[in-house]
């Protein structure tokens, strides 16, 4: 159970980091298209 929860925390943190990277990339693209 402990290993499962550990993997769940790692995967969820990775997904959160990936989402933030996508949001930052989209924001940069919006800025590029605005100018």
C-alpha positions as CSV (number, residue, x, y, z in Angstrom):
1,X,0.0,0.0,0.0
2,X,2.8,2.4,0.9
3,X,4.5,1.8,-2.5
4,X,1.2,2.4,-4.3
5,X,0.6,5.7,-2.5
6,X,4.2,6.7,-3.2
7,X,3.8,6.1,-6.9
8,X,0.5,7.9,-6.9
9,X,2.1,11.0,-5.4
10,X,5.0,10.9,-7.9
11,X,2.7,10.5,-10.9
12,X,0.3,13.2,-9.7
13,X,3.2,15.6,-9.2
14,X,4.5,14.8,-12.6
15,X,1.1,15.4,-14.2
16,X,0.8,18.7,-12.3
17,X,4.3,19.8,-13.6
18,X,3.3,18.8,-17.1
19,X,0.1,20.7,-17.0
20,X,1.9,23.8,-15.7
21,X,4.4,23.5,-18.6
22,X,1.6,23.2,-21.1
23,X,-0.1,26.3,-19.6
24,X,3.1,28.3,-19.7
25,X,3.7,27.2,-23.3
26,X,0.2,28.2,-24.3
27,X,0.7,31.6,-22.6
28,X,3.9,32.2,-24.5
29,X,2.1,31.3,-27.8
30,X,-0.7,33.7,-27.0
31,X,1.9,36.5,-26.4
32,X,3.6,35.7,-29.6
33,X,0.3,35.8,-31.6
34,X,-0.7,39.0,-29.8
35,X,2.4,40.8,-31.1
